[in-house]
């Protein structure tokens, strides 16, 4: 286990603590009591449009600054929230950012890609590649930068590593001060670091992760990060992970997710995204229906952000616009 003296100090990038707010109308709509469901607003972290990656990036960028980095390099899908927030963090810290993204350049993609450009990031398109090839492409970019005299820091996919997970161990402790009686925290399980940090702080029994299709082995990924963070084995079989919301794949919009988006927006005025938080809410609804989350306890839904991704997802946008009610014609 890494000693405390070996761990770099985080750099301040967000505003803490984030709010914890009740969701009484949504709670009743999904079968919970009006005081049972709360939302942790990690979409309101401030920098770059907000989102959970900021807590991770505080630690990862702290390491980069300590190493004298001039560039941050990271990977993601074209609409990666992590890539967008890495670009924002680089702008805040005065570092150049190179995003190595899967796919090819699109004429007008909007969403997170528009913000990547606004923050001044450079995008390297890696083509139609999987996770291993994308990571290899990022390493090649990093080595080229180093050869050219730069000091690049390679930020892991999704900001997820044992170091990055420290941000969500801190979030778990923050939650305990806000809601010491919490029974379950429901969170999107993407690259794994967010859930791992929560597990370290709260224990595996109180964290329910909803797999979003970003990694091949979600339980094993979380187990590895949580074990490294705790310095002790956190077995994959001890974790609470739902696998029922991936559908046709990472970027595909499913009917349960669309229903969750609409219900959350129309009961509480809260916007979720179609890839992560929408899946997490659909998973929570399923957990209530099958008895994994029960009325009478304090359930916290962790809102990990992702709003810009909604505007880069054509199917979700079309479905949202289709919900517009027709009114009387204007004069």
C-alpha positions in Angstrom: 0.0 0.0 0.0 1.3 3.5 -0.8 2.1 5.5 2.3 0.5 8.8 3.0 3.8 10.6 2.5 4.1 9.2 -1.1 0.6 10.5 -2.2 0.6 13.8 -4.0 -1.6 16.5 -2.7 -4.8 17.4 -4.6 -5.2 20.7 -6.4 -8.5 22.6 -5.7 -10.7 22.4 -8.8 -14.3 22.1 -7.4 -16.6 23.5 -4.7 -17.3 21.3 -1.7 -19.5 20.0 -0.2 -22.0 19.6 -3.0 -25.6 19.8 -2.0 -27.8 16.9 -0.8 -31.4 17.6 -1.7 -34.7 15.6 -1.3 -36.6 14.1 -4.2 -40.1 13.6 -2.7 -42.2 13.5 -5.9 -39.8 11.2 -7.7 -39.6 9.0 -4.6 -43.4 8.5 -4.5 -43.5 7.9 -8.3 -41.1 4.9 -8.0 -42.5 3.4 -4.9 -40.5 4.9 -2.0 -41.7 7.1 0.8 -41.5 10.9 0.3 -38.5 11.2 2.7 -36.6 8.1 1.4 -34.9 9.5 -1.7 -32.2 12.2 -1.9 -29.9 13.4 -4.5 -26.2 14.2 -4.1 -25.5 17.0 -6.6 -22.1 16.2 -7.9 -23.3 17.7 -11.2 -22.8 21.0 -9.4 -19.0 20.8 -8.9 -18.4 24.1 -10.7 -15.5 23.7 -13.2 -16.2 23.1 -16.9 -19.9 22.3 -16.6 -19.6 20.1 -13.5 -19.5 16.4 -12.9 -17.9 13.7 -10.9 -14.6 13.7 -12.7 -13.6 16.8 -10.9 -13.1 15.0 -7.6 -10.8 12.5 -9.3 -8.9 15.2 -11.3 -8.1 17.1 -8.2 -5.8 14.2 -7.2 -4.6 13.3 -10.7 -3.8 16.9 -11.6 -2.1 17.3 -8.2 0.2 14.5 -9.2 0.8 16.1 -12.7 1.6 19.5 -11.1 4.0 17.9 -8.7 5.8 16.2 -11.6 6.2 19.6 -13.4 3.8 18.5 -16.3 3.2 20.8 -19.2 0.6 18.6 -20.9 -2.3 16.4 -19.8 -3.2 13.4 -22.1 -6.3 11.3 -21.7 -8.7 9.1 -23.6 -12.4 8.7 -24.0 -15.4 8.3 -26.3 -16.3 11.3 -28.6 -18.8 12.6 -26.0 -16.6 11.8 -23.0 -17.5 13.9 -19.9 -14.0 13.0 -18.5 -12.3 14.4 -21.6 -14.3 17.6 -21.3 -13.4 18.1 -17.6 -9.8 17.2 -18.2 -9.7 20.0 -20.8 -11.3 22.4 -18.3 -8.8 21.4 -15.6 -5.9 21.9 -18.0 -7.3 25.4 -18.8 -7.6 26.2 -15.1 -4.1 25.0 -14.3 -2.4 26.5 -17.4 -1.6 23.0 -18.9 -2.0 22.0 -22.6 -4.5 19.1 -23.0 -4.5 16.4 -25.7 -7.6 14.2 -25.9 -7.2 10.9 -27.7 -10.7 9.9 -28.6 -12.2 6.8 -30.3 -13.8 7.4 -33.7 -13.3 10.0 -36.4 -13.9 13.7 -36.6 -17.5 14.6 -37.1 -18.6 17.8 -38.9 -21.0 18.9 -36.1 -21.2 16.8 -33.0 -22.0 19.4 -30.4 -22.2 18.4 -26.7 -19.0 17.7 -24.9 -16.9 18.0 -28.1 -18.0 21.7 -28.5 -16.8 22.3 -25.0 -13.5 20.5 -25.6 -12.9 23.0 -28.4 -13.9 25.9 -26.2 -11.4 24.9 -23.5 -8.7 24.8 -26.2 -8.0 21.1 -26.2 -6.3 19.3 -29.0 -8.1 16.1 -30.2 -6.3 13.1 -31.8 -8.8 10.8 -33.4 -7.8 7.1 -32.9 -10.4 5.6 -35.3 -12.8 2.7 -34.6 -10.8 1.1 -31.8 -11.5 -0.7 -28.5 -10.2 0.2 -25.1 -6.8 -1.5 -25.4 -6.0 0.1 -28.7 -7.2 3.5 -27.5 -4.9 3.2 -24.4 -2.0 2.3 -26.7 -2.7 5.3 -28.9 -2.6 7.6 -25.9 0.7 6.1 -24.8 2.1 6.8 -28.3 0.9 10.4 -28.1 2.5 10.8 -24.7 5.8 9.5 -25.9 5.8 11.8 -28.9 5.2 14.8 -26.7 8.0 13.7 -24.4 10.4 13.3 -27.4 9.5 16.8 -28.4 10.6 18.2 -25.0 7.2 18.4 -23.3 6.4 16.9 -19.9 3.2 15.0 -20.4 1.1 13.4 -17.7 -1.1 10.5 -18.9 -4.5 10.7 -17.1 -6.2 7.3 -16.9 -9.5 6.5 -18.7 -12.3 8.1 -16.8 -9.9 9.4 -14.3 -10.2 6.0 -12.6 -7.2 4.7 -10.7 -6.4 4.1 -7.0 -5.2 7.7 -6.8 -8.3 9.1 -8.6 -10.6 7.1 -6.4 -9.4 9.0 -3.4 -11.7 11.8 -4.6 -14.8 9.6 -4.1 -13.5 8.2 -0.7 -13.6 11.9 0.3 -17.1 12.2 -1.2 -18.3 9.2 0.8 -17.1 10.8 4.0 -18.7 14.0 3.0 -22.0 12.1 2.5 -21.8 10.6 6.0 -21.7 14.1 7.5 -24.8 15.1 5.5 -26.7 11.9 5.9 -25.3 9.6 8.6 -28.4 7.4 8.4 -28.0 6.6 4.7 -28.7 3.0 3.7 -27.8 3.0 0.0 -26.0 5.2 -2.5 -26.9 4.5 -6.1 -24.2 5.5 -8.7 -23.5 5.0 -12.3 -20.6 2.5 -12.8 -18.5 3.7 -15.7 -14.8 3.4 -15.5 -15.1 2.2 -11.8 -13.2 4.8 -9.7 -16.3 6.6 -8.4 -17.9 3.5 -7.0 -14.5 2.3 -5.7 -14.0 5.4 -3.6 -17.5 5.2 -2.2 -17.0 1.6 -1.3 -13.9 2.4 0.6 -15.7 5.1 2.6 -19.1 3.5 3.1 -18.5 -0.3 2.7 -19.7 -2.5 -0.1 -23.2 -3.1 1.4 -24.2 0.6 1.1 -23.1 1.2 -2.5 -25.2 0.1 -5.5 -23.4 0.5 -8.9 -25.3 0.4 -12.2 -23.1 -0.8 -15.0 -23.1 1.5 -18.0 -21.1 -0.6 -20.5 -17.8 1.3 -20.3 -15.6 -1.6 -19.1 -15.7 -5.3 -19.7 -15.5 -6.4 -16.1 -17.3 -3.8 -13.9 -17.1 -5.7 -10.6 -13.5 -6.7 -11.1 -12.5 -3.2 -12.1 -14.1 -1.7 -9.0 -12.7 -4.5 -6.8 -9.1 -3.7 -8.0 -9.4 0.1 -7.3 -11.2 -0.4 -4.0 -8.6 -3.0 -2.8 -5.7 -0.7 -3.8 -7.3 2.2 -1.9 -8.1 0.2 1.2 -4.9 -1.8 1.3 -6.9 -4.9 1.8 -8.9 -7.2 -0.4 -12.4 -6.0 -1.5 -13.7 -9.0 -3.4 -15.7 -8.5 -6.5 -18.5 -10.8 -5.2 -19.0 -8.5 -2.2 -20.0 -5.6 -4.5 -23.6 -4.7 -5.4 -23.6 -4.2 -9.1 -26.6 -4.2 -11.5 -25.9 -5.3 -15.1 -29.4 -5.0 -16.5 -29.2 -1.4 -18.0 -26.6 -1.7 -20.7 -29.0 -2.7 -23.4 -27.4 -2.8 -26.9 -24.3 -1.0 -25.7 -22.6 2.0 -24.2 -24.1 4.7 -26.4 -27.5 3.1 -27.0 -30.6 4.7 -25.6 -33.0 2.1 -24.1 -36.7 2.5 -23.2 -36.1 2.1 -19.4 -33.4 4.9 -19.6 -35.6 7.2 -21.6 -38.5 6.6 -19.1 -36.1 7.4 -16.2 -35.0 10.6 -18.0 -38.5 11.8 -18.5 -39.7 10.8 -15.0 -36.9 12.5 -13.2 -37.3 15.7 -15.3 -41.1 15.8 -15.0 -41.2 15.1 -11.2 -38.2 17.1 -10.0 -36.9 19.3 -12.8 -33.6 17.4 -12.7 -31.8 16.6 -16.0 -30.0 13.2 -16.4 -27.9 12.1 -19.3 -28.6 9.0 -21.5 -25.4 7.2 -20.9 -24.6 7.4 -17.2 -27.1 9.0 -14.8 -30.1 7.9 -16.9 -28.9 4.3 -16.6 -28.2 4.7 -12.9 -31.8 6.0 -12.3 -33.3 3.2 -14.4 -31.2 0.8 -12.2 -32.6 2.4 -9.1 -36.1 2.1 -10.3 -35.4 -1.6 -11.1 -33.9 -2.1 -7.7 -37.0 -0.7 -6.0 -39.2 -3.0 -8.1 -37.3 -6.1 -7.3 -36.8 -5.3 -3.6 -33.1 -4.5 -3.6 -33.9 -1.0 -2.4 -36.7 -0.8 0.2 -38.9 2.0 1.4 -38.1 3.3 4.9 -34.4 3.8 4.4 -32.4 6.8 3.2 -31.4 6.2 -0.4 -29.1 8.7 -2.1 -28.8 9.0 -5.8 -25.4 10.3 -6.8 -25.8 12.7 -9.7 -22.5 12.5 -11.5 -23.2 15.2 -14.1 -23.1 14.7 -17.9 -25.6 17.3 -19.1 -23.5 18.3 -22.1 -23.6 14.7 -23.3 -27.3 15.0 -23.7 -26.8 17.6 -26.4 -24.4 15.3 -28.2 -26.8 12.3 -28.3 -29.2 12.6 -31.3 -31.6 9.9 -30.1 -32.0 11.4 -26.7 -32.5 14.9 -28.1 -35.1 13.7 -30.6 -37.0 11.8 -27.8 -36.9 14.9 -25.6 -38.2 17.2 -28.3 -40.9 14.7 -29.1 -42.3 15.3 -25.7 -43.2 18.9 -26.4 -46.9 19.5 -25.8 -48.7 21.3 -28.6 -50.3 24.6 -27.5 -52.7 27.1 -29.1 -51.2 28.9 -32.1 -49.9 32.4 -31.5 -51.5 35.4 -33.2 
